[in-house]
Amino acid sequence: MLFARRQAQQLTTQILHLRVAFRRAFVQKMTGFQLQEINGDLFSAPKTHSLAHCVGADLAMGAGIAVKFKEVYGRVDQLEAQKARSGEMAVLKDDERYIYYLVTKSQSWALPTYESLQSSLEKMRDHMVKNDIHKLAIPRIGCGIDGLEWDKVSAILTEVFGREDVEITVYNYVPPQ
């Protein structure tokens, strides 16, 4: 049983990699989609970029980068009023950009799933298209203390946004030395 489960996981990973390769070869050439990674502080992203990160539905934001989002943007009461559940998203407006809270788990102490992340990303994508947002800055969402694998998350990002005219910049935080 364990062997079969591992084989299924490997097959799922291979399929995701094939999808990414296909999109990079064909679909991305037809759209303005870009996914790039840089080293730096997400909070130094240009004001032209909306921001996104993952949270639990309880909006506790007591660990990881969520603490900084809570400190910088506050307005937790406005987020709570949106009553977003796992697989959804909440959003704040900050001048000309949006701050997206991807609800990927029911409680802050729980772990997200790739399915809940994808669902949250799809809701964010729909909001971005509706509001003519073309630039997004994110951390390696779901991959810090939430434990998701970046290869799979980046494949999901490509699947969700691959047909859109959007530039996504992933900020890899490098602490000052």
C-alpha positions in Angstrom: 0.0 0.0 0.0 2.8 2.4 0.9 4.7 1.6 -2.3 1.5 2.2 -4.4 1.0 5.6 -2.6 4.6 6.6 -3.3 4.2 5.6 -7.0 1.0 7.7 -7.2 2.8 10.7 -5.7 5.7 10.3 -8.1 3.3 10.1 -11.0 1.5 13.3 -9.8 4.8 15.1 -9.6 5.8 13.9 -13.1 2.5 15.1 -14.5 2.9 18.5 -12.9 6.4 18.8 -14.3 5.1 17.9 -17.8 2.4 20.5 -17.5 4.9 23.1 -16.6 7.2 22.2 -19.4 4.3 22.3 -21.9 3.2 25.7 -20.6 6.7 27.1 -20.8 7.1 25.8 -24.4 3.7 26.8 -25.8 1.2 28.6 -23.6 3.5 31.2 -22.1 4.7 32.2 -25.6 1.1 33.3 -26.3 0.6 35.3 -23.2 2.4 37.8 -21.0 2.8 35.4 -18.1 6.1 35.7 -16.3 7.2 33.9 -13.1 10.6 35.1 -11.8 12.5 34.6 -8.6 14.7 37.2 -6.9 16.5 37.5 -3.6 15.1 40.3 -1.5 12.6 41.5 1.0 9.0 41.1 -0.2 8.0 44.3 1.5 10.4 46.2 -0.7 8.5 45.3 -3.8 7.4 48.3 -5.9 4.0 49.8 -5.1 3.0 48.8 -8.6 2.9 45.2 -7.4 0.0 43.7 -5.4 1.1 41.3 -2.6 -0.1 37.9 -1.5 0.6 35.3 1.2 -1.0 32.3 2.9 -3.1 32.4 6.1 -5.4 30.2 8.1 -9.2 31.0 8.1 -8.8 32.0 11.8 -6.5 34.9 10.6 -4.3 34.5 13.7 -1.2 35.3 11.7 1.1 34.5 14.6 4.1 33.0 12.7 6.2 33.4 9.6 5.7 36.2 7.1 2.1 36.5 8.2 3.2 38.3 11.3 4.8 41.0 9.2 1.7 41.4 7.0 -0.4 41.8 10.2 2.0 44.4 11.5 2.3 46.4 8.3 -1.3 46.2 7.0 -3.4 45.4 10.1 -7.2 45.7 9.5 -7.8 42.1 10.6 -11.4 43.1 11.4 -11.9 43.9 7.7 -10.4 40.5 6.8 -12.6 38.7 9.3 -15.7 40.4 8.0 -15.0 38.7 4.6 -15.5 35.3 6.2 -13.1 33.5 3.8 -12.8 29.8 4.3 -10.0 27.4 3.3 -9.7 27.5 -0.5 -10.8 31.1 -0.7 -9.1 34.5 -0.2 -9.6 37.8 1.6 -8.3 41.0 0.3 -7.4 44.5 1.5 -6.9 47.6 -0.7 -3.7 49.5 0.0 -3.6 52.7 -2.1 -3.3 51.4 -5.7 -2.5 47.8 -4.9 -4.2 44.9 -3.3 -3.0 42.7 -0.4 -4.2 39.2 -0.9 -4.7 36.7 2.0 -4.8 33.2 0.5 -6.8 31.1 3.0 -5.2 27.7 2.5 -6.2 26.0 5.8 -8.9 26.1 8.4 -6.7 27.0 11.3 -3.3 28.7 11.5 -1.7 25.7 13.1 -3.0 23.3 10.5 -1.2 22.4 7.2 -2.5 23.5 3.8 -3.1 21.2 0.8 -2.1 21.8 -2.8 -5.8 21.7 -3.6 -6.7 24.5 -1.1 -3.7 26.6 -2.4 -4.8 26.1 -6.0 -8.4 27.1 -5.2 -7.2 30.2 -3.3 -4.9 31.2 -6.2 -7.8 30.8 -8.7 -10.0 33.1 -6.6 -7.1 35.6 -6.5 -6.6 35.3 -10.2 -10.2 36.0 -10.9 -10.1 39.1 -8.6 -6.9 40.3 -10.4 -8.4 39.9 -13.9 -11.6 41.7 -12.8 -9.5 44.6 -11.3 -6.9 44.8 -14.1 -4.0 43.8 -11.9 -0.9 42.6 -13.8 1.9 42.6 -11.2 2.1 40.4 -8.2 4.9 39.9 -5.6 4.8 36.9 -3.3 7.1 34.8 -1.1 7.5 31.1 -1.8 3.8 30.8 -0.8 3.0 27.7 1.3 6.6 26.6 1.4 7.9 28.0 4.6 6.4 26.8 7.8 3.5 25.4 5.9 5.8 22.8 4.3 4.6 22.6 0.7 7.2 21.8 -2.0 8.2 24.8 -4.2 8.4 22.7 -7.4 4.8 21.7 -7.0 3.7 25.2 -5.9 5.4 26.9 -8.9 3.7 24.3 -11.2 0.4 25.3 -9.7 1.2 29.0 -10.2 2.0 28.3 -13.8 -1.2 26.3 -14.3 -3.4 29.0 -12.6 -1.8 32.1 -14.2 -0.3 30.7 -17.4 -2.9 32.1 -19.7 -3.0 35.5 -18.0 -1.0 38.7 -18.7 0.6 38.8 -15.3 4.1 39.1 -13.9 4.7 37.3 -10.7 7.9 38.0 -8.8 8.8 35.6 -6.0 10.9 37.1 -3.3 13.3 34.7 -1.6 14.2 36.4 1.7 17.9 36.5 2.4 18.6 37.8 5.9 21.3 40.6 6.2 24.7 39.3 7.2 
